[in-house]
């Protein structure tokens, strides 16, 4: 099946006389005929649901759909994008370990990596993703266990050279984790470019309607966990009766460990109703992304021609330095998010946003409705000046998430707000 068909038909396949639409299994609990049957679940020798902190039939259908969209062997839904990021790394890392991240990533992720994980004894080095391989390799340490990056950086709107980062990671026998939130599998499938693990904040385009908070982790099933760097995958897990993940689950070793070890202990699993709402969003993802990209390109062209704007950051523009990477990694479009530097800096940026009438000033992005945000004073306000610079954020930078309204109405709203802010 092609992508526009997959979003509708993967994950849930009703049998004869069964509901056409994915049902909501609103239950924490599942009954079995014998003690032995439940014991087999806990031994991980039989498939099934034991408790909705770990799995649920509605959520499982959505996991299978997203795994199919990304081309992975399995997926694990989480209660937020941040939870997906944390669990994706904690499945690999322990106190005393180190990982590397591109510096041009979401501010909340920077804080998770630089502050919270550091409290767990896990160290992160942020690198300029445009540096050549030999320079990146200088940041590798004996205890480095992963490399992390975003397909389309939030809010810098730079596109990561995924193949280069995959080569970098694999040269050192460690996995590459890619946050594919802004691109979605409709625009980019990072596994095809060498990524080993793909994560999303499903709160964004996958949902698309601002009705659920969630995340997901997708396992490519291609990384060799037996290379000697990850003994916790090849040695018995005493918390699960001596299970050896690479032996017992083979290509699904990583995603199984994430579920039965990390999700079991942390419990950041979404509710069935949340997954049901996410699935509704996924069903229209392909057609929505096509329109988001179309509208955003027209808005980006308007902003590029405007004397009110210093710089526009949108890889869809032929003049953008990331356009060559867009043609390689997201040839169908650069998503619906634009960042631009307004003339007049921070004070004018705030006046401009307060003057918008159609677009909403919200702490959200990638919605069917147009919205704006000022990263330096809102989502990224916890970063210092140096971190803001590394993330590509200037005082006058505005993140504009272009919705599905008539594009001329969006542009008219921008015009009147420019006038008000003078």
C-alpha positions as CSV (number, residue, x, y, z in Angstrom):
1,X,0.0,0.0,0.0
2,X,1.1,3.6,-0.6
3,X,1.1,6.2,2.1
4,X,-2.3,7.7,1.5
5,X,-3.7,4.2,1.8
6,X,-1.6,3.1,4.8
7,X,-2.8,6.0,7.0
8,X,-6.3,4.6,6.6
9,X,-5.9,0.9,6.6
10,X,-2.7,-0.1,8.6
11,X,-2.9,-1.0,12.3
12,X,-6.6,-2.1,12.6
13,X,-8.1,-4.6,10.2
14,X,-11.7,-5.5,11.2
15,X,-12.9,-9.1,10.7
16,X,-16.3,-10.3,9.6
17,X,-19.0,-8.5,11.5
18,X,-16.5,-6.4,13.5
19,X,-16.6,-2.6,13.9
20,X,-15.5,-0.7,10.8
21,X,-13.8,2.0,13.0
22,X,-11.1,1.2,15.6
23,X,-12.9,0.6,18.9
24,X,-11.9,2.2,22.2
25,X,-10.9,-0.5,24.6
26,X,-11.5,1.6,27.7
27,X,-10.2,-1.0,30.2
28,X,-7.1,-1.2,32.4
29,X,-7.6,-5.0,32.9
30,X,-7.7,-8.2,30.9
31,X,-9.1,-11.5,32.0
32,X,-7.6,-15.0,31.3
33,X,-8.8,-18.5,31.9
34,X,-5.8,-19.7,34.0
35,X,-2.9,-18.6,36.2
36,X,-0.6,-20.2,33.7
37,X,-1.8,-18.0,30.9
38,X,-1.0,-14.9,32.9
39,X,2.3,-16.3,33.9
40,X,3.2,-16.8,30.3
41,X,2.5,-13.1,29.7
42,X,4.8,-12.1,32.5
43,X,7.5,-14.5,31.1
44,X,7.1,-12.8,27.7
45,X,6.6,-16.2,26.1
46,X,3.0,-15.4,24.8
47,X,1.6,-12.3,23.3
48,X,-1.3,-10.5,25.0
49,X,-2.3,-7.6,27.2
50,X,-1.7,-7.9,31.0
51,X,-2.2,-4.3,32.1
52,X,-2.8,-1.0,30.3
53,X,0.3,0.6,31.8
54,X,2.2,-1.5,29.3
55,X,-0.2,-2.2,26.4
56,X,-3.8,-1.7,25.3
57,X,-5.6,-3.0,22.1
58,X,-6.6,0.5,20.9
59,X,-3.1,1.9,21.5
60,X,-1.5,-1.2,19.9
61,X,-3.4,-0.7,16.7
62,X,-2.1,2.9,16.5
63,X,1.5,1.6,17.3
64,X,1.2,-0.9,14.4
65,X,0.0,1.8,12.0
66,X,2.8,4.2,12.9
67,X,5.4,1.4,12.6
68,X,4.1,0.6,9.2
69,X,4.2,4.3,8.1
70,X,7.8,4.7,9.3
71,X,8.9,1.3,8.0
72,X,9.9,-0.1,11.4
73,X,9.4,-3.5,13.1
74,X,7.5,-2.1,16.0
75,X,6.5,1.0,17.9
76,X,5.7,2.1,21.4
77,X,3.3,5.0,22.1
78,X,3.9,7.3,25.1
79,X,2.0,9.9,27.0
80,X,4.0,12.8,25.4
81,X,6.8,13.6,22.9
82,X,9.1,14.3,25.8
83,X,8.4,10.9,27.3
84,X,9.2,9.3,23.9
85,X,12.5,11.2,23.8
86,X,13.4,10.2,27.3
87,X,12.4,6.5,27.0
88,X,14.2,6.2,23.7
89,X,17.4,7.2,25.4
90,X,16.9,5.6,28.8
91,X,16.4,2.2,27.0
92,X,20.1,2.6,26.0
93,X,21.7,4.7,28.7
94,X,22.6,4.4,32.3
95,X,24.4,6.6,34.8
96,X,27.9,7.3,33.6
97,X,27.0,7.1,29.9
98,X,27.3,9.8,27.3
99,X,25.4,10.7,24.0
100,X,25.7,13.3,21.3
101,X,23.0,15.6,20.0
102,X,22.7,18.1,17.2
103,X,22.5,21.6,18.8
104,X,19.6,22.7,16.6
105,X,16.8,20.9,18.4
106,X,13.7,21.9,20.3
107,X,14.3,23.9,23.5
108,X,12.5,21.5,25.8
109,X,14.7,18.7,24.5
110,X,17.8,20.7,25.2
111,X,16.7,21.2,28.8
112,X,15.9,17.4,29.1
113,X,19.4,16.6,27.8
114,X,21.4,19.3,29.5
115,X,19.7,19.4,32.9
116,X,17.4,16.5,33.7
117,X,19.4,13.6,32.2
118,X,22.5,15.1,33.8
119,X,20.9,14.7,37.2
120,X,20.6,11.0,36.3
121,X,24.4,10.9,35.6
122,X,24.0,10.9,31.8
123,X,26.1,13.4,29.9
124,X,25.2,15.0,26.6
125,X,27.5,16.9,24.1
126,X,25.8,19.3,21.7
127,X,27.4,19.5,18.3
128,X,27.0,21.7,15.2
129,X,25.3,19.3,12.8
130,X,26.9,21.0,9.8
131,X,30.4,20.0,10.9
132,X,32.2,17.3,8.8
133,X,32.5,13.7,9.9
134,X,36.0,13.9,11.1
135,X,35.1,16.9,13.4
136,X,32.0,15.1,14.8
137,X,34.1,12.1,15.5
138,X,36.2,14.1,17.9
139,X,33.2,14.2,20.3
140,X,33.0,10.4,20.6
141,X,34.0,9.1,24.0
142,X,34.5,5.5,25.2
143,X,31.1,5.7,27.0
144,X,29.1,7.3,24.1
145,X,26.0,5.2,23.4
146,X,23.8,7.2,21.0
147,X,23.5,10.1,18.5
148,X,20.4,12.3,18.4
149,X,19.0,14.8,15.9
150,X,15.8,16.2,14.3
151,X,14.8,15.8,10.7
152,X,13.5,19.4,10.6
153,X,14.8,21.4,13.5
154,X,12.3,23.2,15.7
155,X,12.4,26.2,15.3
156,X,15.6,26.7,13.3
157,X,14.0,24.9,10.3
158,X,17.3,23.4,9.3
159,X,17.2,19.9,7.8
160,X,19.6,17.4,9.2
161,X,21.9,15.4,6.8
162,X,20.6,12.2,8.2
163,X,22.9,10.0,6.1
164,X,25.9,11.8,7.4
165,X,24.8,11.4,11.0
166,X,24.0,7.7,10.4
167,X,27.4,7.2,9.0
168,X,28.9,9.0,12.0
169,X,27.0,6.9,14.5
170,X,27.5,3.6,12.7
171,X,31.3,4.2,12.4
172,X,31.4,4.1,16.1
173,X,28.8,1.2,16.5
174,X,26.1,3.3,18.1
175,X,22.5,4.0,17.1
176,X,21.1,7.1,15.5
177,X,17.8,8.4,17.0
178,X,15.9,10.9,14.8
179,X,13.0,13.1,15.9
180,X,10.8,13.1,12.8
181,X,8.0,15.3,14.3
182,X,7.9,18.1,11.8
183,X,8.4,16.0,8.7
184,X,6.2,13.1,9.6
185,X,6.6,9.8,7.6
186,X,4.6,11.5,4.8
187,X,7.5,13.8,4.0
188,X,10.5,11.8,5.3
189,X,11.1,8.2,6.5
190,X,14.5,8.5,8.3
191,X,15.0,4.7,8.6
192,X,15.5,4.6,4.8
193,X,18.4,7.1,5.3
194,X,20.1,5.0,8.1
195,X,18.3,6.0,11.3
196,X,17.9,3.2,13.8
197,X,15.2,4.7,16.0
198,X,12.6,7.3,15.1
199,X,10.5,9.3,17.5
200,X,7.6,11.8,17.3
201,X,5.7,14.1,19.3
202,X,2.3,12.9,18.1
203,X,0.8,16.0,19.6
204,X,1.9,17.8,16.4
205,X,1.0,16.9,12.8
206,X,0.1,13.3,13.5
207,X,-2.8,14.5,15.7
208,X,-3.1,17.8,13.9
209,X,-6.1,19.1,15.7
210,X,-4.7,19.9,19.2
211,X,-6.8,17.4,21.0
212,X,-4.2,14.9,22.5
213,X,-0.7,15.0,23.9
214,X,1.4,12.0,23.0
215,X,4.6,10.6,21.6
216,X,5.8,7.4,19.9
217,X,9.1,5.5,19.5
218,X,9.7,3.4,16.3
219,X,12.3,0.7,16.1
220,X,13.9,0.1,12.7
221,X,14.9,-3.4,13.7
222,X,18.2,-3.0,11.8
223,X,20.8,-2.1,14.5
224,X,23.2,-4.7,15.7
225,X,22.8,-4.7,19.5
226,X,25.2,-7.6,19.7
227,X,28.2,-5.5,18.8
228,X,29.6,-5.4,22.3
229,X,28.5,-1.9,23.3
230,X,25.1,-2.9,24.7
231,X,25.5,-5.8,27.1
232,X,22.0,-5.1,28.6
233,X,20.6,-6.4,25.3
234,X,22.7,-9.6,25.2
235,X,22.8,-10.6,28.8
236,X,19.9,-11.9,30.9
237,X,17.5,-9.4,32.3
238,X,16.9,-10.5,35.9
239,X,13.8,-8.3,36.2
240,X,12.2,-10.5,33.5
241,X,13.2,-14.0,34.4
242,X,16.5,-13.9,32.5
243,X,15.1,-12.8,29.2
244,X,17.8,-12.0,26.6
245,X,16.4,-9.4,24.3
246,X,18.5,-10.1,21.2
247,X,18.0,-13.9,21.6
248,X,14.3,-13.9,22.4
249,X,13.1,-11.0,20.3
250,X,15.7,-10.7,17.7
251,X,15.1,-7.6,15.4
252,X,12.5,-6.3,17.9
253,X,15.0,-6.4,20.8
254,X,15.1,-2.6,21.3
255,X,11.3,-1.9,21.2
256,X,10.6,-4.9,23.5
257,X,13.1,-3.7,26.1
258,X,11.7,-0.2,25.9
259,X,8.2,-1.5,26.6
260,X,8.7,-4.2,29.2
261,X,11.5,-2.5,31.1
262,X,11.2,1.3,30.8
263,X,7.4,1.6,30.2
264,X,6.8,-1.0,32.8
265,X,8.7,1.0,35.4
266,X,7.9,4.6,34.3
267,X,4.3,4.0,33.2
268,X,4.1,6.9,30.6
269,X,1.6,5.0,28.5
270,X,-1.3,6.8,26.7
271,X,-5.0,6.1,27.4
272,X,-7.1,4.2,24.9
273,X,-9.2,7.3,24.2
274,X,-6.1,9.3,23.5
275,X,-4.9,6.7,21.0
276,X,-8.4,6.8,19.3
277,X,-8.2,10.5,18.8
278,X,-4.6,10.2,17.5
279,X,-5.8,7.6,15.0
280,X,-8.4,10.0,13.7
281,X,-5.7,12.5,13.0
282,X,-3.4,9.9,11.3
283,X,-6.2,9.0,8.9
284,X,-6.0,12.4,7.3
285,X,-2.3,13.0,7.8
286,X,-1.3,12.5,4.1
287,X,-3.8,15.0,2.7
288,X,-3.2,17.5,5.5
289,X,0.6,17.5,5.1
290,X,0.2,18.2,1.3
291,X,-1.9,21.3,2.1
292,X,0.3,22.5,5.0
293,X,3.3,22.4,2.6
294,X,1.4,24.2,-0.2
295,X,0.1,27.0,2.1
296,X,3.5,27.4,3.9
297,X,5.4,27.8,0.7
298,X,3.1,30.6,-0.4
299,X,3.4,32.3,3.0
300,X,7.2,31.9,3.0
301,X,7.4,33.5,-0.5
302,X,5.3,36.4,0.8
303,X,7.5,36.9,3.8
304,X,10.7,36.6,1.7
305,X,9.4,39.5,-0.5
306,X,8.4,41.6,2.5
307,X,10.4,44.6,3.6
308,X,9.2,43.9,7.2
309,X,11.2,40.8,7.4
310,X,15.0,40.4,7.7
311,X,15.4,36.7,7.1
312,X,13.0,33.7,6.3
313,X,14.0,30.2,7.4
314,X,12.0,27.7,5.3
315,X,13.7,25.0,3.3
316,X,11.0,25.0,0.7
317,X,12.4,28.3,-0.6
318,X,15.0,27.9,-3.4
319,X,17.0,30.6,-1.7
320,X,17.2,28.8,1.6
321,X,20.6,27.2,2.4
322,X,18.7,24.0,3.4
323,X,16.9,23.7,0.1
324,X,19.3,21.1,-1.2
325,X,18.7,18.9,1.9
326,X,14.9,19.4,1.4
327,X,15.2,18.0,-2.1
328,X,17.0,15.0,-0.8
329,X,15.2,14.2,2.5
330,X,11.7,15.9,2.2
331,X,11.2,16.3,-1.6
332,X,7.4,16.5,-1.2
333,X,7.6,19.6,1.0
334,X,9.2,21.2,4.0
335,X,6.2,21.0,6.4
336,X,4.0,23.9,7.4
337,X,6.3,25.6,9.9
338,X,8.2,28.8,9.0
339,X,10.6,30.8,11.1
340,X,11.4,34.4,10.3
341,X,13.3,37.3,11.8
342,X,11.1,40.4,11.9
343,X,12.8,43.8,11.4
344,X,12.8,45.6,14.7
345,X,13.9,42.7,17.0
346,X,12.2,41.4,20.1
347,X,9.9,44.3,20.9
348,X,8.4,44.5,17.4
349,X,8.1,40.7,17.3
350,X,5.9,40.8,20.4
351,X,3.8,43.7,19.0
352,X,3.4,41.9,15.7
353,X,2.2,38.7,17.4
354,X,-0.2,40.6,19.6
355,X,-1.7,42.3,16.5
356,X,-2.6,39.1,14.7
357,X,-6.3,38.3,14.5
358,X,-6.6,35.1,12.6
359,X,-3.4,33.4,13.8
360,X,-3.3,32.4,17.5
361,X,-0.5,33.1,19.9
362,X,-0.2,29.6,21.5
363,X,2.3,27.3,23.0
364,X,1.8,24.8,20.2
365,X,2.8,24.1,16.6
366,X,1.8,21.9,13.6
367,X,-2.0,22.4,14.0
368,X,-4.7,22.7,11.3
369,X,-5.1,26.3,12.6
370,X,-2.4,28.9,12.0
371,X,-0.5,29.9,15.1
372,X,2.6,31.8,16.1
373,X,5.2,31.7,18.9
374,X,8.2,33.8,20.0
375,X,10.8,31.1,21.0
376,X,13.2,33.4,22.8
377,X,10.5,34.6,25.3
378,X,8.3,31.5,25.3
379,X,9.3,27.9,24.6
380,X,13.1,28.5,24.7
381,X,13.2,31.0,27.5
382,X,15.0,28.5,29.7
383,X,18.0,28.6,27.4
384,X,20.9,31.0,27.9
385,X,22.1,33.4,25.2
386,X,24.8,30.9,24.0
387,X,22.3,28.0,23.8
388,X,19.8,30.2,21.9
389,X,22.5,31.1,19.4
390,X,23.5,27.4,19.0
391,X,19.8,26.6,18.4
392,X,19.6,29.3,15.7
393,X,17.3,31.5,17.8
394,X,17.6,35.3,17.6
395,X,15.6,37.9,19.6
396,X,13.3,38.7,16.7
397,X,12.7,35.2,15.6
398,X,9.0,34.2,15.2
399,X,7.8,30.7,14.6
400,X,4.8,30.6,12.3
401,X,2.8,27.4,12.0
402,X,0.8,27.7,8.8
403,X,-2.6,26.1,9.0
404,X,-5.2,24.9,6.5
405,X,-7.2,28.2,6.2
406,X,-7.4,30.0,2.9
407,X,-3.8,31.1,2.3
408,X,-4.9,34.6,1.3
409,X,-6.6,35.0,4.6
410,X,-3.4,34.0,6.4
411,X,-1.4,36.5,4.3
412,X,-3.9,39.3,4.9
413,X,-3.6,38.7,8.7
414,X,0.2,39.0,8.5
415,X,-0.1,42.2,6.5
416,X,-2.4,43.9,9.0
417,X,-0.2,42.8,12.0
418,X,2.9,44.2,10.3
419,X,1.1,47.6,10.0
420,X,0.0,47.5,13.6
421,X,3.5,46.8,14.8
422,X,5.2,49.7,13.2
